[in-house]
Amino acid sequence: AIKYGGSHPEIEIGVDIGKNGGVADGMLRFWICDKGSGVSEKDQEILFNKFERLEKVNIDGHGLGLSIVKRIVEKMGGEVGVESEIGKGSLFYFTLPVAD
């Protein structure tokens, strides 16, 4: 969100519990939202793949971060996702089961 959230990023971070916000009962959803340029539906489909970079110019990194997050979260019984609209920013999230 800091890197892609615009020249003066506006960022919100939060957590939803249970059925709040469409989250399944027994799950937590952690999220971060920005007011950046957004991600197209086509790019959202590949965003969590290894070595996929949406912007090739002047960006440090190897395109592994989101794929590593996805792998870890899925091994813990959760899921990852993004909700985004061009020009309106993005909301990235991951869910995890609530510990007993």
Backbone as a chain_set.jsonl record, in Angstrom:
{"seq": "AIKYGGSHPEIEIGVDIGKNGGVADGMLRFWICDKGSGVSEKDQEILFNKFERLEKVNIDGHGLGLSIVKRIVEKMGGEVGVESEIGKGSLFYFTLPVAD", "coords": {"N": [[0.823, -1.189, 0.0], [1.991, 1.202, 0.698], [3.937, 1.446, -1.262], [2.449, 1.39, -3.681], [0.278, 3.028, -3.278], [-0.167, 5.641, -4.206], [1.039, 9.091, -4.582], [0.92, 10.428, -2.132], [0.237, 8.327, 0.024], [-2.869, 7.085, 1.22], [-3.812, 5.034, 3.693], [-5.585, 2.32, 5.067], [-5.946, -0.022, 7.683], [-7.204, -3.097, 8.863], [-9.278, -5.5, 10.677], [-11.637, -8.089, 10.335], [-14.105, -9.985, 12.033], [-15.481, -13.237, 12.359], [-18.703, -13.474, 10.959], [-18.778, -10.908, 10.123], [-18.706, -8.493, 7.631], [-18.874, -10.344, 5.577], [-17.194, -12.43, 6.184], [-16.454, -15.8, 6.876], [-17.851, -17.689, 9.596], [-15.822, -18.316, 12.42], [-13.496, -17.458, 11.313], [-10.885, -15.038, 10.768], [-10.434, -11.964, 9.097], [-7.886, -10.171, 7.823], [-6.989, -7.008, 6.609], [-5.817, -4.54, 4.219], [-6.118, -1.35, 2.88], [-5.895, 0.886, 0.148], [-5.775, 4.061, -1.587], [-4.86, 4.076, -4.174], [-3.97, 3.626, -7.675], [-5.35, 1.35, -8.39], [-6.142, -2.067, -9.506], [-6.487, -3.89, -12.457], [-9.121, -6.201, -13.475], [-8.094, -8.315, -15.006], [-5.362, -8.29, -14.281], [-5.648, -8.851, -11.57], [-6.138, -11.561, -11.568], [-3.64, -12.747, -11.903], [-2.048, -11.772, -9.933], [-1.168, -13.041, -7.54], [0.595, -14.936, -8.41], [3.801, -16.546, -8.846], [6.639, -14.589, -9.697], [5.273, -12.681, -11.205], [4.993, -9.457, -12.318], [3.351, -6.455, -12.237], [4.007, -3.885, -12.898], [6.799, -3.028, -14.62], [8.801, -1.127, -14.502], [11.194, 0.735, -12.666], [10.82, -0.527, -10.122], [11.724, -2.177, -7.241], [12.521, -5.581, -6.39], [11.375, -9.03, -6.795], [8.948, -10.098, -7.515], [7.833, -12.048, -5.874], [6.674, -11.765, -3.369], [3.741, -11.622, -2.841], [3.002, -14.153, -3.721], [4.333, -15.797, -1.908], [3.101, -15.04, 0.488], [0.501, -15.984, -0.094], [0.95, -18.77, -0.246], [1.781, -19.412, 2.402], [-0.461, -18.56, 3.935], [-2.502, -20.207, 2.869], [-1.531, -22.726, 3.654], [-2.045, -22.537, 6.32], [-4.734, -22.758, 6.452], [-6.231, -20.673, 5.444], [-7.158, -18.002, 3.157], [-6.242, -15.788, 0.436], [-6.8, -12.579, -1.098], [-7.939, -9.974, -3.358], [-9.655, -6.919, -3.76], [-10.49, -4.631, -6.107], [-10.612, -1.607, -8.028], [-10.044, 0.143, -10.973], [-8.577, 3.306, -10.639], [-9.725, 3.725, -8.171], [-8.446, 2.503, -6.072], [-7.287, -0.233, -3.925], [-8.095, -3.194, -2.03], [-6.477, -5.397, -0.163], [-6.454, -8.667, 1.241], [-6.249, -11.253, 3.771], [-7.356, -14.367, 5.115], [-7.647, -16.176, 8.176], [-8.065, -19.062, 10.243], [-9.749, -18.863, 13.416], [-8.061, -19.385, 16.444], [-8.547, -22.177, 18.602]], "CA": [[0.0, 0.0, 0.0], [2.875, 2.369, 0.708], [4.62, 1.504, -2.55], [1.53, 1.587, -4.803], [-0.896, 3.768, -2.826], [-0.203, 7.01, -4.698], [2.155, 9.937, -4.167], [0.72, 10.609, -0.694], [-0.666, 7.202, 0.262], [-3.851, 7.015, 2.288], [-3.879, 3.603, 3.958], [-6.375, 1.848, 6.206], [-5.664, -1.409, 8.047], [-8.238, -3.557, 9.767], [-9.572, -6.924, 10.825], [-13.048, -8.437, 10.48], [-14.229, -11.224, 12.806], [-16.695, -14.027, 12.16], [-19.506, -13.201, 9.77], [-18.696, -9.476, 9.864], [-18.124, -8.159, 6.339], [-18.855, -11.493, 4.68], [-16.183, -13.398, 6.605], [-17.06, -17.017, 7.415], [-17.782, -17.875, 11.034], [-14.604, -19.012, 12.821], [-12.354, -16.928, 10.554], [-10.507, -13.631, 10.867], [-9.959, -11.402, 7.826], [-7.003, -9.031, 7.977], [-7.003, -6.294, 5.336], [-5.182, -3.232, 4.056], [-6.797, -0.661, 1.789], [-5.25, 2.12, -0.288], [-6.506, 4.885, -2.559], [-3.973, 4.159, -5.332], [-4.516, 3.561, -9.031], [-6.179, 0.159, -8.548], [-5.636, -3.199, -10.279], [-7.516, -4.368, -13.383], [-9.593, -7.564, -13.232], [-7.135, -9.215, -15.658], [-4.157, -8.353, -13.446], [-5.993, -9.483, -10.3], [-6.08, -13.006, -11.762], [-2.247, -13.23, -11.856], [-1.347, -11.005, -8.904], [-0.575, -13.897, -6.514], [1.463, -15.925, -9.067], [5.239, -16.288, -8.737], [7.378, -13.839, -10.702], [4.432, -11.767, -11.969], [5.137, -8.046, -11.972], [2.387, -5.676, -13.002], [4.739, -2.719, -13.406], [8.176, -3.48, -14.805], [9.738, -0.013, -14.477], [11.56, 1.408, -11.411], [10.298, -1.214, -8.951], [12.629, -3.179, -6.699], [11.898, -6.834, -5.997], [11.385, -10.13, -7.759], [7.603, -10.573, -7.797], [7.563, -13.25, -5.085], [6.057, -11.457, -2.08], [2.348, -12.027, -2.699], [2.896, -15.614, -3.887], [4.789, -16.382, -0.64], [2.002, -14.815, 1.435], [-0.577, -16.91, -0.455], [1.341, -20.137, 0.117], [1.777, -19.526, 3.863], [-1.834, -18.432, 4.426], [-3.248, -21.408, 2.488], [-1.073, -23.835, 4.502], [-2.632, -22.334, 7.647], [-6.175, -22.915, 6.342], [-6.881, -19.424, 5.041], [-7.098, -17.627, 1.747], [-5.856, -14.413, 0.152], [-7.558, -12.008, -2.194], [-7.886, -8.541, -3.603], [-10.812, -6.256, -4.331], [-9.9, -3.42, -6.642], [-11.229, -0.97, -9.176], [-9.128, 1.127, -11.549], [-8.819, 4.678, -10.223], [-10.358, 3.826, -6.855], [-7.65, 1.849, -5.053], [-7.338, -1.682, -3.743], [-8.18, -3.77, -0.705], [-5.852, -6.725, -0.114], [-6.829, -9.317, 2.484], [-6.055, -12.677, 3.97], [-8.152, -14.908, 6.199], [-7.058, -17.255, 8.963], [-8.998, -19.595, 11.241], [-9.59, -18.436, 14.805], [-7.502, -20.458, 17.274], [-9.469, -22.708, 19.623]], "C": [[0.872, 1.258, 0.0], [3.516, 2.542, -0.66], [3.678, 1.889, -3.695], [0.336, 2.471, -4.468], [-0.988, 5.21, -3.268], [0.937, 7.834, -4.131], [2.093, 10.299, -2.681], [-0.26, 9.533, -0.25], [-1.6, 7.401, 1.45], [-4.125, 5.536, 2.506], [-4.759, 3.345, 5.169], [-6.026, 0.383, 6.425], [-6.739, -1.853, 9.019], [-8.356, -5.062, 9.836], [-11.078, -7.075, 11.007], [-13.115, -9.801, 11.15], [-15.547, -11.914, 12.481], [-17.409, -13.71, 10.88], [-19.528, -11.723, 9.416], [-18.052, -9.225, 8.496], [-18.023, -9.334, 5.394], [-17.821, -12.541, 5.026], [-16.89, -14.597, 7.237], [-16.888, -17.084, 8.924], [-16.53, -18.688, 11.376], [-13.359, -18.54, 12.089], [-12.125, -15.463, 10.92], [-10.071, -13.175, 9.484], [-9.178, -10.138, 8.129], [-6.923, -8.333, 6.616], [-6.236, -4.98, 5.409], [-5.742, -2.612, 2.787], [-6.019, 0.602, 1.436], [-6.141, 2.847, -1.291], [-5.671, 5.077, -3.821], [-4.706, 4.0, -6.646], [-5.39, 2.338, -9.272], [-5.531, -0.879, -9.453], [-6.769, -3.705, -11.169], [-7.937, -5.792, -13.036], [-8.625, -8.59, -13.828], [-5.884, -9.384, -14.799], [-4.436, -8.99, -12.092], [-5.875, -11.002, -10.386], [-4.661, -13.557, -11.614], [-1.447, -12.633, -10.703], [-0.616, -11.871, -7.884], [0.278, -15.017, -7.107], [2.928, -15.542, -8.886], [5.734, -15.515, -9.947], [6.515, -12.946, -11.583], [4.636, -10.359, -11.441], [4.176, -7.261, -12.831], [3.033, -4.44, -13.598], [6.207, -3.087, -13.453], [9.212, -2.375, -14.58], [9.93, 0.524, -13.059], [10.957, 0.778, -10.155], [11.322, -2.248, -8.502], [11.843, -4.438, -6.359], [11.864, -7.832, -7.137], [9.999, -10.664, -8.086], [7.246, -11.845, -7.039], [6.726, -12.983, -3.835], [4.637, -11.963, -1.921], [2.168, -13.53, -2.881], [3.352, -16.335, -2.616], [3.695, -16.224, 0.423], [0.883, -15.812, 1.165], [-0.264, -18.33, 0.003], [1.274, -20.353, 1.634], [0.34, -19.52, 4.396], [-2.643, -19.678, 4.085], [-2.82, -22.623, 3.309], [-1.66, -23.74, 5.906], [-4.159, -22.401, 7.603], [-6.936, -21.671, 5.942], [-6.837, -19.207, 3.545], [-6.682, -16.176, 1.627], [-6.715, -13.893, -0.988], [-7.358, -10.511, -2.296], [-9.23, -8.101, -4.169], [-10.301, -4.914, -4.826], [-10.701, -2.915, -7.832], [-10.27, 0.113, -9.666], [-9.555, 2.536, -11.132], [-9.404, 4.843, -8.835], [-9.594, 3.09, -5.761], [-7.904, 0.359, -4.938], [-7.485, -2.037, -2.276], [-7.604, -5.179, -0.809], [-6.203, -7.345, 1.226], [-6.305, -10.742, 2.546], [-6.901, -13.109, 5.152], [-7.377, -16.008, 6.889], [-8.11, -17.766, 9.933], [-8.695, -19.048, 12.631], [-9.064, -19.627, 15.606], [-8.517, -20.874, 18.323], [-8.968, -22.453, 21.016]], "O": [[0.525, 2.259, -0.627], [3.624, 3.661, -1.16], [4.073, 2.639, -4.588], [-0.543, 2.645, -5.312], [-1.823, 5.949, -2.746], [1.712, 7.351, -3.305], [3.136, 10.458, -2.046], [-1.46, 9.792, -0.156], [-1.185, 7.823, 2.529], [-4.617, 4.856, 1.605], [-4.687, 4.058, 6.17], [-5.832, -0.365, 5.467], [-7.145, -1.09, 9.895], [-7.641, -5.798, 9.156], [-11.714, -6.305, 11.728], [-12.291, -10.673, 10.878], [-16.587, -11.27, 12.344], [-16.791, -13.677, 9.816], [-20.235, -11.326, 8.489], [-16.95, -9.71, 8.243], [-17.179, -9.335, 4.498], [-17.59, -13.458, 4.237], [-17.812, -14.432, 8.035], [-15.897, -16.596, 9.466], [-16.219, -19.655, 10.681], [-12.291, -19.138, 12.219], [-13.045, -14.752, 11.324], [-9.406, -13.925, 8.77], [-9.73, -9.156, 8.626], [-6.803, -8.997, 5.586], [-6.034, -4.398, 6.475], [-5.83, -3.267, 1.748], [-5.54, 1.308, 2.324], [-7.135, 2.302, -1.772], [-5.76, 6.12, -4.469], [-5.916, 4.213, -6.724], [-6.109, 2.292, -10.27], [-4.508, -0.616, -10.086], [-7.884, -3.924, -10.694], [-7.191, -6.514, -12.373], [-8.367, -9.625, -13.212], [-5.404, -10.502, -14.612], [-3.544, -9.611, -11.515], [-5.551, -11.658, -9.396], [-4.492, -14.717, -11.238], [-0.276, -12.971, -10.527], [0.45, -11.484, -7.406], [0.65, -15.95, -6.395], [3.259, -14.361, -8.785], [5.304, -15.755, -11.076], [6.987, -12.49, -12.625], [4.469, -10.105, -10.248], [4.194, -7.399, -14.054], [2.651, -3.996, -14.681], [6.796, -3.423, -12.425], [10.402, -2.674, -14.477], [8.959, 0.742, -12.334], [10.618, 1.496, -9.214], [11.74, -3.097, -9.289], [10.647, -4.374, -6.074], [12.256, -7.543, -8.267], [9.884, -11.606, -8.87], [6.435, -12.639, -7.516], [6.123, -13.912, -3.298], [4.347, -12.671, -0.956], [1.283, -14.125, -2.266], [2.805, -17.386, -2.283], [3.403, -17.161, 1.166], [0.366, -16.424, 2.1], [-1.12, -19.008, 0.572], [0.762, -21.375, 2.09], [-0.031, -20.368, 5.207], [-3.398, -20.164, 4.926], [-3.655, -23.469, 3.631], [-1.763, -24.748, 6.606], [-4.814, -22.13, 8.61], [-8.158, -21.616, 6.084], [-6.52, -20.112, 2.773], [-6.756, -15.418, 2.594], [-7.287, -14.67, -1.751], [-6.714, -9.877, -1.46], [-9.858, -8.816, -4.951], [-9.74, -4.14, -4.051], [-11.367, -3.674, -8.537], [-9.75, 0.899, -8.875], [-10.721, 2.912, -11.251], [-9.567, 5.967, -8.36], [-10.054, 3.055, -4.62], [-8.63, -0.233, -5.736], [-7.062, -1.291, -1.393], [-8.18, -6.047, -1.465], [-6.249, -6.648, 2.239], [-5.966, -11.351, 1.531], [-7.142, -12.332, 6.075], [-6.557, -16.69, 6.274], [-8.953, -16.999, 10.399], [-7.54, -18.803, 12.979], [-9.56, -20.744, 15.464], [-9.251, -20.046, 18.863], [-9.622, -22.833, 21.987]]}, "num_chains": 1, "name": "protein.A"}
